[in-house]
């Protein structure tokens, strides 16, 4: 799924995750904070397809890269 103006909701949909605002908040609360030295795509909560998507999009600096960076920042914040 591609969107002309992707947002976190569409990123979560792309990753096959529940994508409502409460779902995104819950996901971040459940998984934050990520260790500083752990790459987002290496986190244990992703399946292989999700991790591959995250890596490929970041390497390609694709449309999703900015949102992936935004999610990364959200997951780095201490609770």
C-alpha atoms as an extended CHARMM CRD file, in Angstrom:
* protein
*
        79  EXT
         1         1  UNK       CA              0.0000000000        0.0000000000        0.0000000000  PROA      1               0.0000000000
         2         2  UNK       CA              1.3880000000        3.3810000000       -0.9550000000  PROA      2               0.0000000000
         3         3  UNK       CA             -0.0220000000        6.7580000000       -0.0940000000  PROA      3               0.0000000000
         4         4  UNK       CA              0.7090000000       10.2170000000       -1.4610000000  PROA      4               0.0000000000
         5         5  UNK       CA              0.9520000000       11.6430000000        2.0700000000  PROA      5               0.0000000000
         6         6  UNK       CA              1.8030000000        8.7690000000        4.3860000000  PROA      6               0.0000000000
         7         7  UNK       CA              1.4520000000        9.1760000000        8.1430000000  PROA      7               0.0000000000
         8         8  UNK       CA              2.0380000000        6.9020000000       11.1370000000  PROA      8               0.0000000000
         9         9  UNK       CA             -1.3630000000        5.3110000000       10.6090000000  PROA      9               0.0000000000
        10        10  UNK       CA             -0.4840000000        4.3510000000        7.0550000000  PROA      10              0.0000000000
        11        11  UNK       CA              2.9690000000        3.1330000000        8.1620000000  PROA      11              0.0000000000
        12        12  UNK       CA              1.3440000000        0.8510000000       10.7240000000  PROA      12              0.0000000000
        13        13  UNK       CA             -1.0780000000       -0.3870000000        8.0600000000  PROA      13              0.0000000000
        14        14  UNK       CA              1.8620000000       -1.0430000000        5.7410000000  PROA      14              0.0000000000
        15        15  UNK       CA              3.5060000000       -3.0540000000        8.5170000000  PROA      15              0.0000000000
        16        16  UNK       CA              0.2970000000       -5.0590000000        9.0340000000  PROA      16              0.0000000000
        17        17  UNK       CA             -0.2780000000       -3.6530000000       12.5210000000  PROA      17              0.0000000000
        18        18  UNK       CA             -3.4160000000       -2.2000000000       14.1120000000  PROA      18              0.0000000000
        19        19  UNK       CA             -3.2830000000        1.4280000000       13.0160000000  PROA      19              0.0000000000
        20        20  UNK       CA             -5.6910000000        3.5610000000       15.0180000000  PROA      20              0.0000000000
        21        21  UNK       CA             -4.2750000000        6.4100000000       17.0850000000  PROA      21              0.0000000000
        22        22  UNK       CA             -4.7840000000        4.4060000000       20.2870000000  PROA      22              0.0000000000
        23        23  UNK       CA             -3.0810000000        1.3960000000       18.6530000000  PROA      23              0.0000000000
        24        24  UNK       CA             -0.0290000000        3.4660000000       17.7280000000  PROA      24              0.0000000000
        25        25  UNK       CA              0.1480000000        4.9260000000       21.2440000000  PROA      25              0.0000000000
        26        26  UNK       CA             -0.1850000000        1.4730000000       22.7810000000  PROA      26              0.0000000000
        27        27  UNK       CA              2.5360000000        0.0450000000       20.5310000000  PROA      27              0.0000000000
        28        28  UNK       CA              4.9380000000        2.8320000000       21.4770000000  PROA      28              0.0000000000
        29        29  UNK       CA              4.1230000000        2.4770000000       25.1760000000  PROA      29              0.0000000000
        30        30  UNK       CA              4.6230000000       -1.2790000000       25.0330000000  PROA      30              0.0000000000
        31        31  UNK       CA              7.9620000000       -1.2050000000       23.2070000000  PROA      31              0.0000000000
        32        32  UNK       CA              9.6680000000        2.0030000000       24.3530000000  PROA      32              0.0000000000
        33        33  UNK       CA             12.3200000000        2.7800000000       25.1540000000  PROA      33              0.0000000000
        34        34  UNK       CA             14.5450000000        0.9780000000       22.6770000000  PROA      34              0.0000000000
        35        35  UNK       CA             18.1830000000        0.6260000000       23.6640000000  PROA      35              0.0000000000
        36        36  UNK       CA             20.2820000000        3.3820000000       22.1220000000  PROA      36              0.0000000000
        37        37  UNK       CA             22.5360000000        1.0330000000       20.1520000000  PROA      37              0.0000000000
        38        38  UNK       CA             19.7320000000       -1.1520000000       18.7870000000  PROA      38              0.0000000000
        39        39  UNK       CA             18.6850000000       -0.3620000000       15.2210000000  PROA      39              0.0000000000
        40        40  UNK       CA             14.9260000000       -0.0430000000       14.9150000000  PROA      40              0.0000000000
        41        41  UNK       CA             14.7070000000       -2.8680000000       12.3770000000  PROA      41              0.0000000000
        42        42  UNK       CA             16.6550000000       -5.1640000000       14.7340000000  PROA      42              0.0000000000
        43        43  UNK       CA             14.1010000000       -4.9070000000       17.5360000000  PROA      43              0.0000000000
        44        44  UNK       CA             12.7250000000       -8.3170000000       18.5140000000  PROA      44              0.0000000000
        45        45  UNK       CA              9.0700000000       -7.3080000000       18.1050000000  PROA      45              0.0000000000
        46        46  UNK       CA              9.2450000000       -7.1280000000       14.2740000000  PROA      46              0.0000000000
        47        47  UNK       CA              8.6780000000      -10.1580000000       12.1070000000  PROA      47              0.0000000000
        48        48  UNK       CA             11.0710000000      -10.8030000000        9.2230000000  PROA      48              0.0000000000
        49        49  UNK       CA              8.9070000000       -9.0320000000        6.6440000000  PROA      49              0.0000000000
        50        50  UNK       CA              8.4630000000       -5.9450000000        8.8060000000  PROA      50              0.0000000000
        51        51  UNK       CA             12.1700000000       -5.7220000000        9.6050000000  PROA      51              0.0000000000
        52        52  UNK       CA             13.0730000000       -6.1300000000        5.9440000000  PROA      52              0.0000000000
        53        53  UNK       CA             10.6080000000       -3.4160000000        4.9260000000  PROA      53              0.0000000000
        54        54  UNK       CA             12.0230000000       -0.9970000000        7.5070000000  PROA      54              0.0000000000
        55        55  UNK       CA             15.6200000000       -1.6230000000        6.4260000000  PROA      55              0.0000000000
        56        56  UNK       CA             14.8760000000       -1.3750000000        2.7030000000  PROA      56              0.0000000000
        57        57  UNK       CA             12.9040000000        1.8310000000        3.0450000000  PROA      57              0.0000000000
        58        58  UNK       CA             15.6200000000        3.4980000000        5.1160000000  PROA      58              0.0000000000
        59        59  UNK       CA             18.4330000000        2.4160000000        2.7850000000  PROA      59              0.0000000000
        60        60  UNK       CA             16.5060000000        3.6630000000       -0.2490000000  PROA      60              0.0000000000
        61        61  UNK       CA             15.5510000000        6.8930000000        1.5370000000  PROA      61              0.0000000000
        62        62  UNK       CA             12.0800000000        6.0640000000        0.2470000000  PROA      62              0.0000000000
        63        63  UNK       CA              8.7590000000        7.7640000000        0.9190000000  PROA      63              0.0000000000
        64        64  UNK       CA              8.4150000000        5.8590000000        4.1960000000  PROA      64              0.0000000000
        65        65  UNK       CA             11.8760000000        6.7330000000        5.5710000000  PROA      65              0.0000000000
        66        66  UNK       CA             10.7990000000        9.9430000000        7.3000000000  PROA      66              0.0000000000
        67        67  UNK       CA              7.9440000000        8.1570000000        9.0700000000  PROA      67              0.0000000000
        68        68  UNK       CA             10.2010000000        5.2800000000       10.0520000000  PROA      68              0.0000000000
        69        69  UNK       CA             12.5740000000        7.8530000000       11.5590000000  PROA      69              0.0000000000
        70        70  UNK       CA              9.6290000000        9.4260000000       13.3820000000  PROA      70              0.0000000000
        71        71  UNK       CA              8.6080000000        6.0440000000       14.7990000000  PROA      71              0.0000000000
        72        72  UNK       CA             12.2180000000        5.4120000000       15.7970000000  PROA      72              0.0000000000
        73        73  UNK       CA             12.2870000000        8.6650000000       17.7410000000  PROA      73              0.0000000000
        74        74  UNK       CA              9.0020000000        7.8310000000       19.4830000000  PROA      74              0.0000000000
        75        75  UNK       CA             10.3900000000        4.4480000000       20.5030000000  PROA      75              0.0000000000
        76        76  UNK       CA             13.5890000000        6.0150000000       21.8940000000  PROA      76              0.0000000000
        77        77  UNK       CA             11.8120000000        8.2600000000       24.3860000000  PROA      77              0.0000000000
        78        78  UNK       CA             11.9470000000        7.0840000000       27.9700000000  PROA      78              0.0000000000
        79        79  UNK       CA              8.5790000000        6.1920000000       29.4620000000  PROA      79              0.0000000000
